[in-house]
Amino acid sequence: MPIYEYQCTECMHNFEYLVMGSSVPDNCPACGSISVNKQMSTCGFTSKGVSGETVASSAGTSSCSGCSSTNCSSCGSL
Ligand SMILES: [Zn+2]
């Protein structure tokens, strides 16, 4: 389940939101503004393909924090 970071454009408050399906945060938990922008995900479970589609990159099955491959033969991180 991806967690996205959002930032309120009114008070610049940063907050995380657990995205389930197509749900989106309706407002800022700090000031109640509906003007929130999604920030870069800190998890990186998905990436955009060349044509804009969402491509699952290892989908959280990788145990490696140093690379995106499912095994760590290339980067040595374990
Ligand atoms: Zn706010």
N, CA, C, O and the ligand as a Tripos MOL2 file, in Angstrom:
@<TRIPOS>MOLECULE
protein
  313   311    79     0     0
PROTEIN
NO_CHARGES

@<TRIPOS>ATOM
      1 N           0.8600   -1.2060    0.0000 N.3       1 MET1
      2 CA          0.0000    0.0000    0.0000 C.3       1 MET1
      3 C           0.8880    1.2450    0.0000 C.2       1 MET1
      4 O           1.5970    1.5090    0.9710 O.2       1 MET1
      5 N           0.8470    1.9850   -1.0620 N.am      2 PRO2
      6 CA          1.7550    3.1290   -1.1570 C.3       2 PRO2
      7 C           1.3350    4.2840   -0.2490 C.2       2 PRO2
      8 O           0.1520    4.5950   -0.1090 O.2       2 PRO2
      9 N           2.3090    4.8850    0.3400 N.am      3 ILE3
     10 CA          2.0580    6.0960    1.1310 C.3       3 ILE3
     11 C           2.6820    7.2670    0.3830 C.2       3 ILE3
     12 O           3.8730    7.2660    0.0730 O.2       3 ILE3
     13 N           1.8490    8.2620    0.1020 N.am      4 TYR4
     14 CA          2.3460    9.4230   -0.6140 C.3       4 TYR4
     15 C           2.4950   10.6010    0.3390 C.2       4 TYR4
     16 O           1.7690   10.7310    1.3250 O.2       4 TYR4
     17 N           3.4500   11.4440    0.0160 N.am      5 GLU5
     18 CA          3.6270   12.6590    0.7910 C.3       5 GLU5
     19 C           2.8950   13.7940    0.1020 C.2       5 GLU5
     20 O           2.9720   13.9610   -1.1150 O.2       5 GLU5
     21 N           2.1980   14.5530    0.8870 N.am      6 TYR6
     22 CA          1.5080   15.7170    0.3660 C.3       6 TYR6
     23 C           1.9870   16.9490    1.0940 C.2       6 TYR6
     24 O           2.4110   16.8820    2.2480 O.2       6 TYR6
     25 N           1.9160   18.0730    0.4100 N.am      7 GLN7
     26 CA          2.2380   19.3430    1.0490 C.3       7 GLN7
     27 C           1.1070   20.3160    0.8010 C.2       7 GLN7
     28 O           0.6490   20.4840   -0.3300 O.2       7 GLN7
     29 N           0.6630   20.9540    1.8630 N.am      8 CYS8
     30 CA         -0.3720   21.9630    1.7660 C.3       8 CYS8
     31 C           0.2070   23.2410    1.1660 C.2       8 CYS8
     32 O           1.2570   23.7210    1.5940 O.2       8 CYS8
     33 N          -0.4840   23.7790    0.1780 N.am      9 THR9
     34 CA          0.0260   24.9920   -0.4610 C.3       9 THR9
     35 C          -0.3360   26.2440    0.3290 C.2       9 THR9
     36 O           0.1490   27.3350    0.0290 O.2       9 THR9
     37 N          -1.1800   26.0860    1.3270 N.am     10 GLU10
     38 CA         -1.5900   27.2410    2.1270 C.3      10 GLU10
     39 C          -0.6410   27.4650    3.3050 C.2      10 GLU10
     40 O          -0.1410   28.5690    3.5180 O.2      10 GLU10
     41 N          -0.4050   26.3890    4.0640 N.am     11 CYS11
     42 CA          0.4290   26.5410    5.2630 C.3      11 CYS11
     43 C           1.7370   25.7680    5.1510 C.2      11 CYS11
     44 O           2.5360   25.7500    6.0880 O.2      11 CYS11
     45 N           1.9590   25.1170    3.9770 N.am     12 MET12
     46 CA          3.1800   24.3680    3.6970 C.3      12 MET12
     47 C           3.3880   23.1940    4.6450 C.2      12 MET12
     48 O           4.5040   22.7040    4.8250 O.2      12 MET12
     49 N           2.2940   22.7600    5.2420 N.am     13 HIS13
     50 CA          2.3800   21.6090    6.1320 C.3      13 HIS13
     51 C           2.5650   20.3350    5.3130 C.2      13 HIS13
     52 O           1.8350   20.1030    4.3490 O.2      13 HIS13
     53 N           3.5290   19.5170    5.6910 N.am     14 ASN14
     54 CA          3.7520   18.2350    5.0230 C.3      14 ASN14
     55 C           3.0610   17.1260    5.7930 C.2      14 ASN14
     56 O           3.1230   17.0680    7.0210 O.2      14 ASN14
     57 N           2.4040   16.2500    5.0570 N.am     15 PHE15
     58 CA          1.7820   15.1060    5.7010 C.3      15 PHE15
     59 C           1.7810   13.9140    4.7600 C.2      15 PHE15
     60 O           1.8820   14.0550    3.5410 O.2      15 PHE15
     61 N           1.6640   12.7470    5.3550 N.am     16 GLU16
     62 CA          1.6350   11.5180    4.5720 C.3      16 GLU16
     63 C           0.2000   11.0200    4.4720 C.2      16 GLU16
     64 O          -0.6130   11.2140    5.3760 O.2      16 GLU16
     65 N          -0.0850   10.3780    3.3560 N.am     17 TYR17
     66 CA         -1.4260    9.8520    3.1540 C.3      17 TYR17
     67 C          -1.3440    8.4590    2.5670 C.2      17 TYR17
     68 O          -0.7000    8.2410    1.5410 O.2      17 TYR17
     69 N          -1.9920    7.5300    3.2160 N.am     18 LEU18
     70 CA         -2.0320    6.1610    2.7120 C.3      18 LEU18
     71 C          -3.0840    6.0620    1.6270 C.2      18 LEU18
     72 O          -4.2810    6.1620    1.8940 O.2      18 LEU18
     73 N          -2.6260    5.8650    0.3950 N.am     19 VAL19
     74 CA         -3.5290    5.8580   -0.7550 C.3      19 VAL19
     75 C          -4.1470    4.4870   -0.9390 C.2      19 VAL19
     76 O          -3.4460    3.4930   -1.1320 O.2      19 VAL19
     77 N          -5.4490    4.4480   -0.8780 N.am     20 MET20
     78 CA         -6.1690    3.2000   -1.1040 C.3      20 MET20
     79 C          -7.0670    3.3680   -2.3210 C.2      20 MET20
     80 O          -8.0160    4.1520   -2.2980 O.2      20 MET20
     81 N          -6.7600    2.6210   -3.3940 N.am     21 GLY21
     82 CA         -7.5200    2.7700   -4.6210 C.3      21 GLY21
     83 C          -7.2800    4.1490   -5.2130 C.2      21 GLY21
     84 O          -6.1390    4.5710   -5.4020 O.2      21 GLY21
     85 N          -8.3600    4.8340   -5.5000 N.am     22 SER22
     86 CA         -8.2480    6.1500   -6.1180 C.3      22 SER22
     87 C          -8.5200    7.2700   -5.1190 C.2      22 SER22
     88 O          -8.7130    8.4240   -5.5010 O.2      22 SER22
     89 N          -8.5320    6.9170   -3.8500 N.am     23 SER23
     90 CA         -8.8230    7.9270   -2.8420 C.3      23 SER23
     91 C          -7.6910    8.9420   -2.7420 C.2      23 SER23
     92 O          -6.5220    8.6120   -2.9380 O.2      23 SER23
     93 N          -8.0460   10.1370   -2.4460 N.am     24 VAL24
     94 CA         -7.0700   11.2030   -2.2910 C.3      24 VAL24
     95 C          -7.3840   11.9650   -1.0010 C.2      24 VAL24
     96 O          -8.5310   11.9940   -0.5550 O.2      24 VAL24
     97 N          -6.3650   12.5770   -0.4120 N.am     25 PRO25
     98 CA         -6.6290   13.3820    0.7820 C.3      25 PRO25
     99 C          -7.5130   14.5690    0.4260 C.2      25 PRO25
    100 O          -7.2640   15.2560   -0.5650 O.2      25 PRO25
    101 N          -8.5330   14.8120    1.2200 N.am     26 ASP26
    102 CA         -9.4750   15.8670    0.8690 C.3      26 ASP26
    103 C          -9.0290   17.2330    1.3650 C.2      26 ASP26
    104 O          -9.3960   18.2550    0.7860 O.2      26 ASP26
    105 N          -8.2680   17.2550    2.3940 N.am     27 ASN27
    106 CA         -7.7870   18.5480    2.8660 C.3      27 ASN27
    107 C          -6.5780   18.3960    3.7820 C.2      27 ASN27
    108 O          -6.2120   17.3010    4.2080 O.2      27 ASN27
    109 N          -5.9850   19.5380    4.0600 N.am     28 CYS28
    110 CA         -4.8230   19.5820    4.9310 C.3      28 CYS28
    111 C          -5.2550   19.3360    6.3780 C.2      28 CYS28
    112 O          -6.1820   19.9780    6.8720 O.2      28 CYS28
    113 N          -4.5770   18.4010    7.0560 N.am     29 PRO29
    114 CA         -4.9420   18.1100    8.4440 C.3      29 PRO29
    115 C          -4.5890   19.2510    9.3920 C.2      29 PRO29
    116 O          -5.0800   19.3030   10.5200 O.2      29 PRO29
    117 N          -3.7470   20.1510    8.9370 N.am     30 ALA30
    118 CA         -3.3130   21.2390    9.8150 C.3      30 ALA30
    119 C          -4.2360   22.4550    9.7310 C.2      30 ALA30
    120 O          -4.6320   23.0100   10.7560 O.2      30 ALA30
    121 N          -4.5780   22.8670    8.5050 N.am     31 CYS31
    122 CA         -5.3580   24.0900    8.3520 C.3      31 CYS31
    123 C          -6.6880   23.8490    7.6400 C.2      31 CYS31
    124 O          -7.5310   24.7450    7.5880 O.2      31 CYS31
    125 N          -6.8840   22.6550    7.0930 N.am     32 GLY32
    126 CA         -8.1490   22.3260    6.4510 C.3      32 GLY32
    127 C          -8.2500   22.7750    5.0090 C.2      32 GLY32
    128 O          -9.3050   22.6210    4.3920 O.2      32 GLY32
    129 N          -7.1890   23.3220    4.4580 N.am     33 SER33
    130 CA         -7.2150   23.7550    3.0680 C.3      33 SER33
    131 C          -7.3060   22.5610    2.1340 C.2      33 SER33
    132 O          -6.7450   21.5020    2.4160 O.2      33 SER33
    133 N          -8.0120   22.7310    1.0210 N.am     34 ILE34
    134 CA         -8.1000   21.6550    0.0270 C.3      34 ILE34
    135 C          -6.9930   21.7600   -1.0070 C.2      34 ILE34
    136 O          -6.9010   20.9360   -1.9170 O.2      34 ILE34
    137 N          -6.1470   22.7840   -0.8620 N.am     35 SER35
    138 CA         -5.0510   22.9660   -1.8050 C.3      35 SER35
    139 C          -3.8280   22.1890   -1.3310 C.2      35 SER35
    140 O          -2.9810   22.7100   -0.6060 O.2      35 SER35
    141 N          -3.7580   20.9270   -1.7600 N.am     36 VAL36
    142 CA         -2.6190   20.1010   -1.3970 C.3      36 VAL36
    143 C          -1.9850   19.5330   -2.6530 C.2      36 VAL36
    144 O          -2.6800   19.1750   -3.6030 O.2      36 VAL36
    145 N          -0.6800   19.4540   -2.6520 N.am     37 ASN37
    146 CA          0.0420   18.9080   -3.7880 C.3      37 ASN37
    147 C           0.7390   17.6180   -3.3970 C.2      37 ASN37
    148 O           1.3180   17.5100   -2.3160 O.2      37 ASN37
    149 N           0.6770   16.6490   -4.2840 N.am     38 LYS38
    150 CA          1.3670   15.3920   -4.0170 C.3      38 LYS38
    151 C           2.8530   15.5540   -4.2680 C.2      38 LYS38
    152 O           3.2730   16.1030   -5.2870 O.2      38 LYS38
    153 N           3.6300   15.0740   -3.3340 N.am     39 GLN39
    154 CA          5.0760   15.1340   -3.4670 C.3      39 GLN39
    155 C           5.5920   13.8080   -4.0070 C.2      39 GLN39
    156 O           4.8290   12.8660   -4.2170 O.2      39 GLN39
    157 N           6.8830   13.7540   -4.2240 N.am     40 MET40
    158 CA          7.4920   12.5120   -4.6610 C.3      40 MET40
    159 C           7.3270   11.4410   -3.5970 C.2      40 MET40
    160 O           7.4990   11.7060   -2.4070 O.2      40 MET40
    161 N           6.9980   10.2450   -4.0230 N.am     41 SER41
    162 CA          6.8810    9.1470   -3.0800 C.3      41 SER41
    163 C           8.2350    8.8040   -2.5080 C.2      41 SER41
    164 O           9.2450    8.8120   -3.2110 O.2      41 SER41
    165 N           8.2440    8.5010   -1.2160 N.am     42 THR42
    166 CA          9.5010    8.1240   -0.5770 C.3      42 THR42
    167 C           9.7670    6.6350   -0.6990 C.2      42 THR42
    168 O          10.8380    6.1470   -0.3350 O.2      42 THR42
    169 N           8.7670    5.9130   -1.2220 N.am     43 CYS43
    170 CA          8.8970    4.4600   -1.2780 C.3      43 CYS43
    171 C           9.3730    3.9980   -2.6500 C.2      43 CYS43
    172 O          10.1790    3.0710   -2.7430 O.2      43 CYS43
    173 N           8.9000    4.6130   -3.6870 N.am     44 GLY44
    174 CA          9.3350    4.2550   -5.0200 C.3      44 GLY44
    175 C           8.8500    2.8930   -5.4610 C.2      44 GLY44
    176 O           9.5690    2.1760   -6.1580 O.2      44 GLY44
    177 N           7.6560    2.5260   -5.0710 N.am     45 PHE45
    178 CA          7.1230    1.2300   -5.4820 C.3      45 PHE45
    179 C           6.7850    1.2110   -6.9600 C.2      45 PHE45
    180 O           6.8440    0.1620   -7.6010 O.2      45 PHE45
    181 N           6.4350    2.3530   -7.4980 N.am     46 THR46
    182 CA          6.0560    2.3940   -8.9010 C.3      46 THR46
    183 C           6.8390    3.4820   -9.6190 C.2      46 THR46
    184 O           7.3510    4.4120   -8.9980 O.2      46 THR46
    185 N           6.9220    3.3500  -10.9300 N.am     47 SER47
    186 CA          7.5480    4.3940  -11.7110 C.3      47 SER47
    187 C           6.7620    4.5780  -12.9980 C.2      47 SER47
    188 O           6.0460    3.6770  -13.4350 O.2      47 SER47
    189 N           6.8980    5.7260  -13.5860 N.am     48 LYS48
    190 CA          6.1760    6.0010  -14.8140 C.3      48 LYS48
    191 C           6.8980    5.4060  -16.0150 C.2      48 LYS48
    192 O           8.1100    5.5570  -16.1690 O.2      48 LYS48
    193 N           6.1390    4.7330  -16.8530 N.am     49 GLY49
    194 CA          6.7020    4.2230  -18.0810 C.3      49 GLY49
    195 C           6.8600    5.3350  -19.0900 C.2      49 GLY49
    196 O           6.4540    6.4710  -18.8440 O.2      49 GLY49
    197 N           7.4510    5.0100  -20.2280 N.am     50 VAL50
    198 CA          7.7330    6.0160  -21.2390 C.3      50 VAL50
    199 C           6.4590    6.6090  -21.8260 C.2      50 VAL50
    200 O           6.4500    7.7550  -22.2750 O.2      50 VAL50
    201 N           5.3780    5.8200  -21.8210 N.am     51 SER51
    202 CA          4.1270    6.3280  -22.3680 C.3      51 SER51
    203 C           3.1770    6.8120  -21.2850 C.2      51 SER51
    204 O           2.0070    7.0880  -21.5490 O.2      51 SER51
    205 N           3.6890    6.9140  -20.0670 N.am     52 GLY52
    206 CA          2.8960    7.4820  -19.0000 C.3      52 GLY52
    207 C           2.1510    6.4790  -18.1520 C.2      52 GLY52
    208 O           1.4960    6.8580  -17.1810 O.2      52 GLY52
    209 N           2.2380    5.2160  -18.4960 N.am     53 GLU53
    210 CA          1.5450    4.2280  -17.6860 C.3      53 GLU53
    211 C           2.3240    3.9460  -16.4100 C.2      53 GLU53
    212 O           3.5360    4.1500  -16.3450 O.2      53 GLU53
    213 N           1.6200    3.4820  -15.4180 N.am     54 THR54
    214 CA          2.2760    3.1450  -14.1640 C.3      54 THR54
    215 C           2.8460    1.7360  -14.2380 C.2      54 THR54
    216 O           2.1230    0.7660  -14.4640 O.2      54 THR54
    217 N           4.1310    1.6460  -14.0480 N.am     55 VAL55
    218 CA          4.8080    0.3650  -14.1360 C.3      55 VAL55
    219 C           5.2480   -0.0680  -12.7430 C.2      55 VAL55
    220 O           5.9320    0.6700  -12.0340 O.2      55 VAL55
    221 N           4.8520   -1.2460  -12.3730 N.am     56 ALA56
    222 CA          5.2710   -1.7600  -11.0790 C.3      56 ALA56
    223 C           6.7300   -2.1870  -11.1490 C.2      56 ALA56
    224 O           7.0880   -3.0660  -11.9340 O.2      56 ALA56
    225 N           7.5440   -1.5850  -10.3550 N.am     57 SER57
    226 CA          8.9420   -1.9530  -10.3320 C.3      57 SER57
    227 C           9.2400   -2.7050   -9.0440 C.2      57 SER57
    228 O           9.5590   -2.1110   -8.0140 O.2      57 SER57
    229 N           9.1310   -3.9990   -9.1260 N.am     58 SER58
    230 CA          9.4030   -4.9310   -8.0330 C.3      58 SER58
    231 C           8.2780   -4.9700   -7.0020 C.2      58 SER58
    232 O           8.2180   -5.8930   -6.1900 O.2      58 SER58
    233 N           7.3860   -3.9800   -7.0240 N.am     59 ALA59
    234 CA          6.1690   -3.9820   -6.2150 C.3      59 ALA59
    235 C           6.4200   -4.3340   -4.7550 C.2      59 ALA59
    236 O           5.6160   -5.0150   -4.1180 O.2      59 ALA59
    237 N           7.5260   -3.8690   -4.2480 N.am     60 GLY60
    238 CA          7.7930   -4.0860   -2.8330 C.3      60 GLY60
    239 C           8.3330   -5.4620   -2.5140 C.2      60 GLY60
    240 O           8.5140   -5.8000   -1.3440 O.2      60 GLY60
    241 N           8.5950   -6.2620   -3.5380 N.am     61 THR61
    242 CA          9.0970   -7.6000   -3.2810 C.3      61 THR61
    243 C          10.6070   -7.6080   -3.1390 C.2      61 THR61
    244 O          11.1880   -8.5700   -2.6370 O.2      61 THR61
    245 N          11.2330   -6.5420   -3.5790 N.am     62 SER62
    246 CA         12.6770   -6.4680   -3.4740 C.3      62 SER62
    247 C          13.0850   -6.2480   -2.0290 C.2      62 SER62
    248 O          12.4710   -5.4570   -1.3130 O.2      62 SER62
    249 N          14.1160   -6.9460   -1.6100 N.am     63 SER63
    250 CA         14.6270   -6.7570   -0.2620 C.3      63 SER63
    251 C          15.8070   -5.8000   -0.2550 C.2      63 SER63
    252 O          16.4030   -5.5190    0.7850 O.2      63 SER63
    253 N          16.1220   -5.3130   -1.4360 N.am     64 CYS64
    254 CA         17.2890   -4.4490   -1.5540 C.3      64 CYS64
    255 C          16.8940   -2.9870   -1.4490 C.2      64 CYS64
    256 O          15.9710   -2.5370   -2.1270 O.2      64 CYS64
    257 N          17.5880   -2.2520   -0.6040 N.am     65 SER65
    258 CA         17.3110   -0.8290   -0.4790 C.3      65 SER65
    259 C          18.2500   -0.0070   -1.3420 C.2      65 SER65
    260 O          18.1230    1.2160   -1.4100 O.2      65 SER65
    261 N          19.1850   -0.6650   -1.9960 N.am     66 GLY66
    262 CA         20.1820    0.0720   -2.7510 C.3      66 GLY66
    263 C          19.9470    0.0790   -4.2370 C.2      66 GLY66
    264 O          20.5810    0.8490   -4.9600 O.2      66 GLY66
    265 N          19.0380   -0.7730   -4.7190 N.am     67 CYS67
    266 CA         18.7540   -0.8160   -6.1350 C.3      67 CYS67
    267 C          17.3300   -1.2790   -6.3420 C.2      67 CYS67
    268 O          16.6480   -1.6150   -5.3740 O.2      67 CYS67
    269 N          16.8650   -1.3070   -7.5630 N.am     68 SER68
    270 CA         15.4780   -1.6510   -7.8420 C.3      68 SER68
    271 C          15.3220   -3.0760   -8.3350 C.2      68 SER68
    272 O          14.2120   -3.4960   -8.6630 O.2      68 SER68
    273 N          16.3970   -3.8180   -8.3930 N.am     69 SER69
    274 CA         16.3000   -5.1890   -8.8740 C.3      69 SER69
    275 C          15.8030   -6.1110   -7.7670 C.2      69 SER69
    276 O          15.8850   -5.7790   -6.5850 O.2      69 SER69
    277 N          15.2950   -7.2550   -8.1580 N.am     70 THR70
    278 CA         14.7430   -8.1920   -7.1780 C.3      70 THR70
    279 C          15.8090   -9.0220   -6.5130 C.2      70 THR70
    280 O          15.5620   -9.6790   -5.5030 O.2      70 THR70
    281 N          16.9770   -8.9920   -7.0730 N.am     71 ASN71
    282 CA         18.0950   -9.5890   -6.3600 C.3      71 ASN71
    283 C          19.2350   -8.6000   -6.3720 C.2      71 ASN71
    284 O          19.2520   -7.6610   -7.1690 O.2      71 ASN71
    285 N          20.1700   -8.8100   -5.5010 N.am     72 CYS72
    286 CA         21.1920   -7.7860   -5.2970 C.3      72 CYS72
    287 C          22.5420   -8.2070   -5.8330 C.2      72 CYS72
    288 O          23.5810   -7.8260   -5.2960 O.2      72 CYS72
    289 N          22.5230   -9.0030   -6.9060 N.am     73 SER73
    290 CA         23.7840   -9.4430   -7.4740 C.3      73 SER73
    291 C          24.5230   -8.3040   -8.1490 C.2      73 SER73
    292 O          25.7360   -8.3610   -8.3480 O.2      73 SER73
    293 N          23.7580   -7.2500   -8.5060 N.am     74 SER74
    294 CA         24.3860   -6.1670   -9.2470 C.3      74 SER74
    295 C          24.9350   -5.0800   -8.3420 C.2      74 SER74
    296 O          25.9540   -4.4610   -8.6500 O.2      74 SER74
    297 N          24.2620   -4.8470   -7.2270 N.am     75 CYS75
    298 CA         24.7030   -3.7270   -6.3920 C.3      75 CYS75
    299 C          25.3620   -4.1720   -5.1000 C.2      75 CYS75
    300 O          26.0240   -3.3710   -4.4400 O.2      75 CYS75
    301 N          25.1940   -5.4520   -4.7190 N.am     76 GLY76
    302 CA         25.8840   -5.9600   -3.5540 C.3      76 GLY76
    303 C          25.2330   -5.6140   -2.2280 C.2      76 GLY76
    304 O          25.6440   -6.1160   -1.1820 O.2      76 GLY76
    305 N          24.2180   -4.7570   -2.2650 N.am     77 SER77
    306 CA         23.5430   -4.3980   -1.0270 C.3      77 SER77
    307 C          22.5840   -5.5040   -0.6080 C.2      77 SER77
    308 O          21.9120   -6.1030   -1.4470 O.2      77 SER77
    309 N          22.5240   -5.7660    0.6640 N.am     78 LEU78
    310 CA         21.6160   -6.8200    1.1310 C.3      78 LEU78
    311 C          20.8920   -6.3430    2.3770 C.2      78 LEU78
    312 O          20.0780   -7.0770    2.9370 O.2      78 LEU78
    313 ZN         -2.5040   23.5400    5.5220 Zn       79 ZN79
@<TRIPOS>BOND
     1     1     2 1
     2     2     3 1
     3     3     4 2
     4     3     5 am
     5     5     6 1
     6     6     7 1
     7     7     8 2
     8     7     9 am
     9     9    10 1
    10    10    11 1
    11    11    12 2
    12    11    13 am
    13    13    14 1
    14    14    15 1
    15    15    16 2
    16    15    17 am
    17    17    18 1
    18    18    19 1
    19    19    20 2
    20    19    21 am
    21    21    22 1
    22    22    23 1
    23    23    24 2
    24    23    25 am
    25    25    26 1
    26    26    27 1
    27    27    28 2
    28    27    29 am
    29    29    30 1
    30    30    31 1
    31    31    32 2
    32    31    33 am
    33    33    34 1
    34    34    35 1
    35    35    36 2
    36    35    37 am
    37    37    38 1
    38    38    39 1
    39    39    40 2
    40    39    41 am
    41    41    42 1
    42    42    43 1
    43    43    44 2
    44    43    45 am
    45    45    46 1
    46    46    47 1
    47    47    48 2
    48    47    49 am
    49    49    50 1
    50    50    51 1
    51    51    52 2
    52    51    53 am
    53    53    54 1
    54    54    55 1
    55    55    56 2
    56    55    57 am
    57    57    58 1
    58    58    59 1
    59    59    60 2
    60    59    61 am
    61    61    62 1
    62    62    63 1
    63    63    64 2
    64    63    65 am
    65    65    66 1
    66    66    67 1
    67    67    68 2
    68    67    69 am
    69    69    70 1
    70    70    71 1
    71    71    72 2
    72    71    73 am
    73    73    74 1
    74    74    75 1
    75    75    76 2
    76    75    77 am
    77    77    78 1
    78    78    79 1
    79    79    80 2
    80    79    81 am
    81    81    82 1
    82    82    83 1
    83    83    84 2
    84    83    85 am
    85    85    86 1
    86    86    87 1
    87    87    88 2
    88    87    89 am
    89    89    90 1
    90    90    91 1
    91    91    92 2
    92    91    93 am
    93    93    94 1
    94    94    95 1
    95    95    96 2
    96    95    97 am
    97    97    98 1
    98    98    99 1
    99    99   100 2
   100    99   101 am
   101   101   102 1
   102   102   103 1
   103   103   104 2
   104   103   105 am
   105   105   106 1
   106   106   107 1
   107   107   108 2
   108   107   109 am
   109   109   110 1
   110   110   111 1
   111   111   112 2
   112   111   113 am
   113   113   114 1
   114   114   115 1
   115   115   116 2
   116   115   117 am
   117   117   118 1
   118   118   119 1
   119   119   120 2
   120   119   121 am
   121   121   122 1
   122   122   123 1
   123   123   124 2
   124   123   125 am
   125   125   126 1
   126   126   127 1
   127   127   128 2
   128   127   129 am
   129   129   130 1
   130   130   131 1
   131   131   132 2
   132   131   133 am
   133   133   134 1
   134   134   135 1
   135   135   136 2
   136   135   137 am
   137   137   138 1
   138   138   139 1
   139   139   140 2
   140   139   141 am
   141   141   142 1
   142   142   143 1
   143   143   144 2
   144   143   145 am
   145   145   146 1
   146   146   147 1
   147   147   148 2
   148   147   149 am
   149   149   150 1
   150   150   151 1
   151   151   152 2
   152   151   153 am
   153   153   154 1
   154   154   155 1
   155   155   156 2
   156   155   157 am
   157   157   158 1
   158   158   159 1
   159   159   160 2
   160   159   161 am
   161   161   162 1
   162   162   163 1
   163   163   164 2
   164   163   165 am
   165   165   166 1
   166   166   167 1
   167   167   168 2
   168   167   169 am
   169   169   170 1
   170   170   171 1
   171   171   172 2
   172   171   173 am
   173   173   174 1
   174   174   175 1
   175   175   176 2
   176   175   177 am
   177   177   178 1
   178   178   179 1
   179   179   180 2
   180   179   181 am
   181   181   182 1
   182   182   183 1
   183   183   184 2
   184   183   185 am
   185   185   186 1
   186   186   187 1
   187   187   188 2
   188   187   189 am
   189   189   190 1
   190   190   191 1
   191   191   192 2
   192   191   193 am
   193   193   194 1
   194   194   195 1
   195   195   196 2
   196   195   197 am
   197   197   198 1
   198   198   199 1
   199   199   200 2
   200   199   201 am
   201   201   202 1
   202   202   203 1
   203   203   204 2
   204   203   205 am
   205   205   206 1
   206   206   207 1
   207   207   208 2
   208   207   209 am
   209   209   210 1
   210   210   211 1
   211   211   212 2
   212   211   213 am
   213   213   214 1
   214   214   215 1
   215   215   216 2
   216   215   217 am
   217   217   218 1
   218   218   219 1
   219   219   220 2
   220   219   221 am
   221   221   222 1
   222   222   223 1
   223   223   224 2
   224   223   225 am
   225   225   226 1
   226   226   227 1
   227   227   228 2
   228   227   229 am
   229   229   230 1
   230   230   231 1
   231   231   232 2
   232   231   233 am
   233   233   234 1
   234   234   235 1
   235   235   236 2
   236   235   237 am
   237   237   238 1
   238   238   239 1
   239   239   240 2
   240   239   241 am
   241   241   242 1
   242   242   243 1
   243   243   244 2
   244   243   245 am
   245   245   246 1
   246   246   247 1
   247   247   248 2
   248   247   249 am
   249   249   250 1
   250   250   251 1
   251   251   252 2
   252   251   253 am
   253   253   254 1
   254   254   255 1
   255   255   256 2
   256   255   257 am
   257   257   258 1
   258   258   259 1
   259   259   260 2
   260   259   261 am
   261   261   262 1
   262   262   263 1
   263   263   264 2
   264   263   265 am
   265   265   266 1
   266   266   267 1
   267   267   268 2
   268   267   269 am
   269   269   270 1
   270   270   271 1
   271   271   272 2
   272   271   273 am
   273   273   274 1
   274   274   275 1
   275   275   276 2
   276   275   277 am
   277   277   278 1
   278   278   279 1
   279   279   280 2
   280   279   281 am
   281   281   282 1
   282   282   283 1
   283   283   284 2
   284   283   285 am
   285   285   286 1
   286   286   287 1
   287   287   288 2
   288   287   289 am
   289   289   290 1
   290   290   291 1
   291   291   292 2
   292   291   293 am
   293   293   294 1
   294   294   295 1
   295   295   296 2
   296   295   297 am
   297   297   298 1
   298   298   299 1
   299   299   300 2
   300   299   301 am
   301   301   302 1
   302   302   303 1
   303   303   304 2
   304   303   305 am
   305   305   306 1
   306   306   307 1
   307   307   308 2
   308   307   309 am
   309   309   310 1
   310   310   311 1
   311   311   312 2
@<TRIPOS>SUBSTRUCTURE
     1 MET1         2 RESIDUE 1 A MET
     2 PRO2         6 RESIDUE 1 A PRO
     3 ILE3        10 RESIDUE 1 A ILE
     4 TYR4        14 RESIDUE 1 A TYR
     5 GLU5        18 RESIDUE 1 A GLU
     6 TYR6        22 RESIDUE 1 A TYR
     7 GLN7        26 RESIDUE 1 A GLN
     8 CYS8        30 RESIDUE 1 A CYS
     9 THR9        34 RESIDUE 1 A THR
    10 GLU10       38 RESIDUE 1 A GLU
    11 CYS11       42 RESIDUE 1 A CYS
    12 MET12       46 RESIDUE 1 A MET
    13 HIS13       50 RESIDUE 1 A HIS
    14 ASN14       54 RESIDUE 1 A ASN
    15 PHE15       58 RESIDUE 1 A PHE
    16 GLU16       62 RESIDUE 1 A GLU
    17 TYR17       66 RESIDUE 1 A TYR
    18 LEU18       70 RESIDUE 1 A LEU
    19 VAL19       74 RESIDUE 1 A VAL
    20 MET20       78 RESIDUE 1 A MET
    21 GLY21       82 RESIDUE 1 A GLY
    22 SER22       86 RESIDUE 1 A SER
    23 SER23       90 RESIDUE 1 A SER
    24 VAL24       94 RESIDUE 1 A VAL
    25 PRO25       98 RESIDUE 1 A PRO
    26 ASP26      102 RESIDUE 1 A ASP
    27 ASN27      106 RESIDUE 1 A ASN
    28 CYS28      110 RESIDUE 1 A CYS
    29 PRO29      114 RESIDUE 1 A PRO
    30 ALA30      118 RESIDUE 1 A ALA
    31 CYS31      122 RESIDUE 1 A CYS
    32 GLY32      126 RESIDUE 1 A GLY
    33 SER33      130 RESIDUE 1 A SER
    34 ILE34      134 RESIDUE 1 A ILE
    35 SER35      138 RESIDUE 1 A SER
    36 VAL36      142 RESIDUE 1 A VAL
    37 ASN37      146 RESIDUE 1 A ASN
    38 LYS38      150 RESIDUE 1 A LYS
    39 GLN39      154 RESIDUE 1 A GLN
    40 MET40      158 RESIDUE 1 A MET
    41 SER41      162 RESIDUE 1 A SER
    42 THR42      166 RESIDUE 1 A THR
    43 CYS43      170 RESIDUE 1 A CYS
    44 GLY44      174 RESIDUE 1 A GLY
    45 PHE45      178 RESIDUE 1 A PHE
    46 THR46      182 RESIDUE 1 A THR
    47 SER47      186 RESIDUE 1 A SER
    48 LYS48      190 RESIDUE 1 A LYS
    49 GLY49      194 RESIDUE 1 A GLY
    50 VAL50      198 RESIDUE 1 A VAL
    51 SER51      202 RESIDUE 1 A SER
    52 GLY52      206 RESIDUE 1 A GLY
    53 GLU53      210 RESIDUE 1 A GLU
    54 THR54      214 RESIDUE 1 A THR
    55 VAL55      218 RESIDUE 1 A VAL
    56 ALA56      222 RESIDUE 1 A ALA
    57 SER57      226 RESIDUE 1 A SER
    58 SER58      230 RESIDUE 1 A SER
    59 ALA59      234 RESIDUE 1 A ALA
    60 GLY60      238 RESIDUE 1 A GLY
    61 THR61      242 RESIDUE 1 A THR
    62 SER62      246 RESIDUE 1 A SER
    63 SER63      250 RESIDUE 1 A SER
    64 CYS64      254 RESIDUE 1 A CYS
    65 SER65      258 RESIDUE 1 A SER
    66 GLY66      262 RESIDUE 1 A GLY
    67 CYS67      266 RESIDUE 1 A CYS
    68 SER68      270 RESIDUE 1 A SER
    69 SER69      274 RESIDUE 1 A SER
    70 THR70      278 RESIDUE 1 A THR
    71 ASN71      282 RESIDUE 1 A ASN
    72 CYS72      286 RESIDUE 1 A CYS
    73 SER73      290 RESIDUE 1 A SER
    74 SER74      294 RESIDUE 1 A SER
    75 CYS75      298 RESIDUE 1 A CYS
    76 GLY76      302 RESIDUE 1 A GLY
    77 SER77      306 RESIDUE 1 A SER
    78 LEU78      310 RESIDUE 1 A LEU
    79 ZN79       313 GROUP 0 **** ****
